[in-house]
Structures are given as structure tokens and as C-alpha cells.
Amino acid sequence: MDMLVYIVNDPNIRWIILGCMLLGLSSGVIGSFMVLQQKSLIGDALAHAALPGICIAFMLLGVKSTAGFLIGALIAGMLATVGIRWITEHSRIKQDAAMGIVLSFFFGIGVLLLTRIQHSGNGGQSGLDKFLFGQAASMMRQDLYLLTGISIVLIAVCILLFKQFKLVSFDRGFAKGLGWPVVWLEQIILLLTVFVVVAGIQAVGVVLMSALLITPAVAARYWTDRLHIMIILAGIFGAVSGAAGTVSSSMVSQLPTGPVTVLAATLIFAISALFAPRRGWLARLWQHRRNRLEWNNKGGVSHEQ
């Protein structure tokens, strides 16, 4: 209880909790569209693509600058989306393979640049490797403002274009037949994903950011067949995961926030997969047994007749 009181009264921890909750909320909302479009891997590709952007920004500036890192990561993420689309449209390679190629290429360059920076003797590079797995404790008030702005813009865009995003996610061909700018709508979704990934790298890290995009959305899918409810649940699951990860890491010394946040989201997924009323494993097991009993009863009646 004393630790909980300390957490509530500490303004720095409150900022981190709120920031991680906003990150989880944004990731859950935009991740729902990515999951429905079967583009779950693209969040992983964008997160790994951000690493070389961060390294190049540091090499150009010579100091650790949050704004510079964000700009570098944003440019790298946008280049990754262009690369994925170019490979898909100009070759017979499918999108999942294209995302794997881009992910490996960008992450390989990022690791090489990071290794070079660490052996350069630049004293300002200390802590740069934290972007691999995140360091939520380093979040400042400016980072909270950034996450708040991104969350507001993302939710506003999703509300304004909900009908278009919904149709593109479920029936791309029909949306194209209606004359809608399908390519541009998909690019908007990718751009929003890039913003969320870039904003979340500092807290969760390059390696784990994709899990925060995918897991809350997949967990929410177990509970409903309606898109708007799925998006709301995914946002709630993401926010709860962010808060749980921050509080848990604050209560235990040397416990990183990013991995704990991902583990919290995975726990929510496991609960959903087991106990969801219609799609959960227990519900399907019960329905299977019920169907088998009904079939046996009908077979018994026919046999007696």
C-alpha cells in the first residue's frame, strides 16, 4: 500500500502511467484496422525500420534529441512503407514477404549503425541502445504532450473516416468499385501506424512495439463481431496494459516497463482466448460438447424408432 501511495503521489510516475496508457490506447485503435486488413506484420516492420532513422539522426546531430529522433524515425518508417508497396506492386512477392524483407533490411542497417556509434567514442551515445527495448522511465512531460497530440489526431481521424476505413478493411474490392481512393485510405492508416510506432519507441522499444499494436486488437476480436466495439475494447485493453506495465515496473526494482507492458497485454489476450463468451476456447468446448450431446440424443431417438 505504501508503494501504491508513492506511485500515486509521484508526478513523474503519473506522467509515465498516463503516457503508456495513451500509447496503449492509440496502438489498440489503429492496430484493429491493421489486424482486420491482415497486415499485422507491418507494425513490426515499421518499428524495426525506425532504428536506422534514430541512428542517422544522432549521427547528424551529434547529441540525443527527442525531436530529432522522432523526425528520423518518422522518415525511415515512411520509406519503409513506400518500399513495401513498391516491392508488392512491381514484383510477384506477396505483401507478407515484402514486409519481412523490409524489416530485415532496415533493422540490419540500424544494428550496424548502432554498433558503429557505440564504438565511435562519442560520450553522448550513452543510453542510445535503450531504444531497442524501450525505457519508459526516461519519458518527460514533452513526451506526454506528444503522445496526447498523436492520440487526439488518431482518434479524430478514425472517427471521421470510420466508414471508409471499415469498408477498406473488410472489402477492399467493393470500396474500389465505389470509386473510393482505396490506396490513399490505406496510406492514411499506414501513416497513423507510423506515428504511433514512432511515439512508442521510447517507452516500449523497437523490438516490442509490434506486440502492443497487435495483441490488444486480437484480444478484442474475441469479444465482439462489431468493429466499433472491437476498436473501443482494443483501446481499453491497450491502456490497461500500459498502466499495468508501468505500475508493476515501478513496484519492482530493475523491472523494465516495455516488456512488462507487453506481458500484460499478452495476459489479457490469454484471458480473452480462454473465457470470451462466443469465441473463447471454453465457450467453443462447451458448444462442441452440447452439439455432440444433441447429436447423440437424436441418434438415440432414431435408433429406437
N, C-alpha and C positions, 0 to 999 in steps of 0.2 A: 504493500500500500504506500509506503514511503517513496518507493521508486516511481509509482504512478503519479503521486502528488508532485514529485520533482519534475517528471516529464510534462505534466500539465502546466506547471509554473515556469518552465524554462522556455523563453521566447524562441531561442534557436531551434529547439526540438519541435516546437509548434510549427515553425516555418517549414521544416523538413517534412513533417507529417502532412501538412497541407499541400506542399509541393508534390509529394509522392502520391497523394490522393488525386490531385488534378492530373498527374501523369497517367495514373491508372484509369481514371475516367476517360481521358482522351483516347488512350490506347484501346480501351474496350469498345468505344463508339466506332472508331474508324476501322478497328480490327474486325468488326462484324461484317462490314462490306467486303473486306479482303477475304474472309473465310467463305462467304457465300459465292464470291467470284472464283473460288478455288485458287487464290493467289496468296496462300498463307506464307509461302517461302519468300515472297518478295519483301516482307518486313525484315527477314533475316538478311537478305541481300543488301537492302538499303542500310541496315545497321552496320554491317561489315564494310560497306563502301564508304562510310563516313570516316573510318580510321585514317586513310591516307589524306583526306581533306584536313583533318585535325593536325596531322604531322606537317603537311605542307604549310599550313597557316603558321605553325610555330617556327618553322624554318625561315619563313619570310619575315615574321615579326621579331623573332629572337626572344620573346617573352610569352608567358602564359596569359592569353587574353580570352576571356569567355566569349566576347563578341566575335573576335577573330576566328576562334574555334567553330563557333556556330555557323559563320559565313562559309568557312572552308568545308565543313561537313555538309552544309546545305548544297553547295555547288557539286561536291562529289556525289551526293545522293541523287541529284538531278541528272548528272552524267550517267549514273548507273541505270536510271530508268530509261534514258534515251538509248543506252547500249542494249538493254534487254529488248526494247521494242524493235531496234534495228536488226538484231540477230533473228528475232522471231519473224519479221516481215521479209527479210532478204535471204532466208535460208529455210531448209526443211526441219531445222531444230525446233522442238516444241518449247513452250514458254518455261516449263519447269527446268528443262536442261539449260536454257539460256540464263535463267536466274542463278543456277548453280555455277555456270561458267563465270558470270559477272561477279558473284560472291567470292569465288576463289581468287579471281584475278585482283580485285580491289583489296581484299584482305591480305593477300600475299604482298602487294606493294606497301600496304600500311605497316605490316610487320617489319619489312626491310627498312622502311624509313624510320620507324620507331627504334630499331636496333642501331641504325646509324646515328640518330640523335643521342641515344644513351651513351654511345662511345665517342661523342664529339667533345666531351669535356665541358659542355655548356651547363653552368650551375643552375640555370633556370629550368632545366628539363625535369627536375625532381618532381615526382608525382604524376608525370605525364602518362605513365603506364596504367594509372587508375582508370583511364577511360576504357580499358579493356573490360573490367568488371564493375566499374562504377564506384563512386564514393559520395553517397548522399550527404554525408556529414559536411562536405565542402560547399553545399548549396547556400547561397546568400539570398538576401531579400530581392536583389535584382533577378535572380533565377526564378524566384516565386512569381515576380511580375511577368516574366517571360512565359512561364507555364500558364498563368492566368489568362494572358492575352491569347495564347495559342488555343487554349480550351474554349474561350468565348468565340473566337473566329471559327474553330472547327465545328462546334455545336450549331452556331448560326448558319453556316454553310450547309450542314447536314439537314437542318430543318427546312431551309429554303429550297434545297434540291432533293428533298427526300423522295418525292415521286419519281424523279429521273434516276436517282441512284438505285432505287428499289427495282425499277424495270431493267436497268442495265445489269444489275446483279443477278436477276432471275432469268431474263430472256433478252440477251443482247441482240439477237437477230430481229426480234419483234420491235425493239426500240429503234434499231437501224431502219426497219421498214417504215416506221412512223416519221422518219426524217429527222430524228433527234441526232445531235452531234455526239455520237457514242464515243468516238476517240477522245474528244475534248472532256467529256464527263469522266472517262476513265483516267485521263491525265490529272483532272482535279482531285480525284480520290488518291492517286499516287502522290500528288503534291502535298496533300494533307498528311499522308502517311510519312512523307519525308520530314515535315515539320515536327510531327510527334516523335519520330525516331531521333532527330537532332536534339530536341529538347530533353529527351530522356536518357541520352548517353551519359551525361554527368552523374545521374542518380543510379542507373541500372547497369550501364556499360554496353559496349558494342556486342559482346557475346550473348547477353541475356535479354536484350531489348526485344528480340523477336518473340520470346516466350510471353512477354507482357502484352504483345499485340494479339497473339493467337489464343492463349489459354482462357482468358475471361470470355471471349466471344464463343469459343467452343463449349465452355461450361454453360453459358446462357442458352445455347441452342437446344440443350437437353430439356429445358423447362417450357418451351413455347414453340408454336408454329407461326407466330405473328412477328413480323420484322421489327415493328416499333417497340414491342415488349422485349424482344431479344436485345435490341440496342440499349434500352434502359437497364436491363439486367446486367449486360456486359459492362456498362459503365459503373454500375454499383459494385459488381464483383471486382473490377479493376481498382476502384477507390478503396474498397475494404482490404484488398491485398496490399496496396501501398501503405495504408495506415498500420496494418498488422505487421508488415515487414519493418517499418520504422520503429514502432513501439518495441518489438521483440529485439531488434538490434540495439536499441537504447538501454534495454534492461540487462543485456549480457555483454560483457566487455569483449572487444575484438571480434564482434559478430557483424559481418558486412550486411548492409541494408539491401543491396540489389539481389543477391541470391536468396535471402530470406523472403523478400517480396515475391520472387518467382515461386518459391516453395509454397507460400501462402496461396497464390493463385492456383498452383497445382493441387493443393488440398481441396480448394473449392471445386475444381474440376472433378476430383475423385468423388466427392460427396454428390455432385450432380450426376455423375455417371452411375452411381450406385442407387441413389434414392429419388431421382426425378420421377414424378408420378406416371408418366407415359413412356418416356424413352429410357428411363433408368434400367439398370441390369436387374434389380429386384422386381421392378414392375413387369418387365418382359418375362422374367422367370415365372412370376405368378400367373401372367396371362397364358404362358405356354402350358403350365400345369392345368389351368382352367379349361383351355381348349382340349387338352388331352382327356380330361375327365368327361367333358361333354361328348367327345367322340366315342369314348368307351361306353357311355350311357346309351347313346344312340345305337351303337353296335350291339349292345346287350338287348335292347328292345327289339331290334330287327331279328336277332337270333332266336328270341323267344317266340316271335310270330312265325 
